């Protein structure tokens, strides 16, 4: 639940900041009549994100076990790719996020300003689809659907509240530090999801080595224990894993984790706590 709460919080806060920048900028331009168009784009993005989540949840119900495992494994890899890209994108672009969005708004204001619908849809929709895909794969790997759903809802609700408080100048957060820490945690979470995806692909016969067990601590760390549940929910820990799963987890954390630390140290977003005044 904690890992999925983190996903909902981080992605939700990114979307909330984007919304506040868009709304704040048209207000600054004294074009308040365009706000309904921004909200229309946001609404469409939410519908699409929910549709993606529903499609992933109910679209695979009638498939065979091997097909479900193959699709689940492939989507886990895709989700990890999205999250990895998102983590590095925020490190590189958070400093100029506001300027980029304002420039996009200026271009969208040409004519009647209907381009704002598309701009809001694309800006928020990306976050929503990433969230739906990653939460779905995280839920599939942990098997705790209702707990995961609660974590996602709480994370998004917290993000919306923080976004509203930040936009009004009531709360100041060092977003550079926030995205650095949450990005590092997401690297570990993503490694677990990728490892689970590899296991699914092995079960489906797409990848070899399903019988080559690296370790099995099921008796020492049962998943129905509180600590087993905690490890599974936070780190996607598996009490039994193949050598390929272990190798993929170590390789991902070593390569992506090192690259992330280097990116943060050499290009740490210079976003001041007074981020609320991005417009």
N, C-alpha and C positions, 0 to 999 in steps of 0.2 A: 504493500500500500504506500509506503514512504517513497519508493522509487517512482510510482505512478503519480503521486502527489507532486513530486519534484518536476516531472514532465509537464503536468498541467499548470503548475505555477510558472515555470520558465516560459513555456510557449504562450501561456495566457498573458503573461506580463509583456512579452514582446508585442502581441496583438493589441493589448490595451495601450501601450505607448504609441503604436502606429495610429490607432484611432484618435488618441488625444492630440497627436501632432496634426493630423488631417483636419479635425474639427477646430482646433485652435488656430490653424493658419487661415481657414476661410473666415473665421470670426475676425481675425486681425485685418483681413482684406475687406471687412464689412460686406461679406457675401453670405450672410446667414441663411438666405433662401436656398443655398446649395446644400445645406446640412442634410435634408431628407434624402438627397441623392447618395451622399456618403453612407447614410444608414441603410439605404436600399442595397448598396453593394456589400455592406457588412452582413445584412440579412441573407443575401444570396450565398455568401461565403459560408455562413453557419449552416445553411441548409445542405450545401454540397458536402461539408465536412461530416455532418450527421449522416448523410446518405452514404458516404464512403464507409463510415463505421458500421452502419446497418447492413450494407452489402457484404462487408467482410464477415460480419457475425452470422447472418442468415443465409448467405449465398453458398456457404460450404457445408451446410448441415447434411445434405443428402449425398454428398460425395463419399467414396470409399475411404477407408482409413489411410491407405497409401496415398491417395490423391490429396486428402486433407493434410497429411504430413508434408507432402511435397510442396503444396501451395503455402502452407504455414512456414516452412523452412525458407522458401524463396522470398516470401514477404518479409520475413525477419531480416534477411540480408538487405533487402531494399530499404526497410525502415532504418536499419543501422547506417546505411549510406546517407539517407536523408538527414538523420540526426547529426552524423559526423560533419556533413556539409554545413548544417545550420550552426553548429558550435563554432566552427572556424569562420563562417560568414559574420557572425556577431562580433567576434574578436576583431575582424578587419574593418567592419563597417559601422559599428555603433557610434564612432566619433562623428561620422558624417551622415548618420541616418536621417536626422532632421532636415539637413540641407537637401539631401536627395529627394525626400518626400515633398518638400516645398517646391522643388524644381518640377517634380512630376505633376503637382497640383497646378502650377502655372501653365504647363502645357495642356492639362485637361480642361482648363477654363476657357479654352478657345471655343467659339460658338456658344451654344447654350449650356455648356458645362456638363454634358452627359458623360463625358469621359471620366468624371469623378466616380461614377458607378463602377466602371471597369477597374479604375485604379484602386478603389476600396476593396472590391471583390478580389483582385489579384493579391493585394498586400496582406489582407486578412486570411484569404482562402489558403494561401501557402502554409501559414501557421496552423490553420485548422486541419488541413489534410495531413500534414506531418504529425500533428497530435493524434488524430484518429488512427493512423497507421501504426505509430509506435505504441500507443496504448493497447491497440488490439493485439499486437505481437507480445507485449509484456503480459497481458492478461492470459494469452494462450500459453505462455511459458510458465506462469505461476499457477494457473488453474483456479484463481480466486476472483471470479468475475464480479460478484457484488461488492466485495471489499475493494477491488480495483476500481470499480465504477465510483464508489464513494470517494476514494482517494483522488480520482480525476476531477470529480465535481468540486471537492474541497480545494484542490489546487487552483482550478480555474476561478472559483469564487474568490479566493484570496488574491489572485492576480487582478481581477476586476476591481476589488476594493482598493488594492494598492495603486492601481492605475488611476482610479478616481481621486484618491488622496494626493497622489503626486501631481496630477494635472491641476489641482487646486492649490498647490503649494503648501499643503498641510503636512506632508511627509517628505523628507529628503533621504534619498538612498544613493549610496555610491554604486551606481549601476555597473561601472567597470568591474569593481570587486565582486558584485553579485553574480554577474555573468561569468566571471572567471572561476569562482568557486562552484557554481552550479554546472558549468561546462565540464570541469574536472570530474564531478560526481557522475555526470551523464556519460562520460567516457567509460567509466567502470560499469555503469548500468548497460550501456550499449554492448560492451564486451560480453556480458552475460546473455543478452538477447541474441547476439551473433553465435555464441556457443550453442545456445538452444536451437537456433536455426540449423546449424550444422548437424546437430543430433537428429532433428526432424528429417533432414535430407538423407542422413544415413539410414534412418528407419524406412524411408521411402525407397531405398535402393539406389538413390542418385549418387551418393558418395559411399565409398567403401569404409571398412573398419568398424562396423557396428559391434563386432564381438571383441574388439581389442580394447579391453577395459583398462584404463590407467589407474583408477582407484575406485573403491566402493566402501564408503563409511556409513552406509544406511543404518547400521545398528548403533553406531556411536552418535549419529546426527539424524534421527528420524524426522521426517518432514512434518509429522503431527505434533512434534514437541514445540514449545514456545520459541526455542532458539533456532530450530530448524525452519519454522515458519518465518522468523525474523530474517534469517540468512537468505531464504528463498525470495522473500518479498522485497528485500533491499538490494541484494547483490545477484539475484537470480541463481543462487548457489544450487548446484545439483550434487546430491550425496554419492552419485555414481556417474562417472564420465568416461568417455573413450579418449584415447590418446589424441585423436584429431581434434576433439572438442577442447582439450587442454592446450594443445599447440595453438589453436586459433585464438583462444582467450589470451594467452600470454603474448602472442604476436601482436594482437590488436592493441592491448594495453601498452606494450613496449613502444610500438611504432606511433600510434595515434596519440598516446599519452605524452610521449616525449615531444612530438611535434606541437602539441597543444601548449605544453609548458613553455617551449621556445617562442611560440607565437604570442603568448600572453606577456612574457618578459620583454620581448623586443617590440611589441606593438600593442601594449596594453591600452585599451580604450581610455582616452582622457575625458571621461564623462564625469562631470562634477556632481556632487549630491543634489545641486539645485537643477536637476534634470527636468523638473516640471516645466521650467521656462524655456523649453526647446523651441517655442514658436514666438 
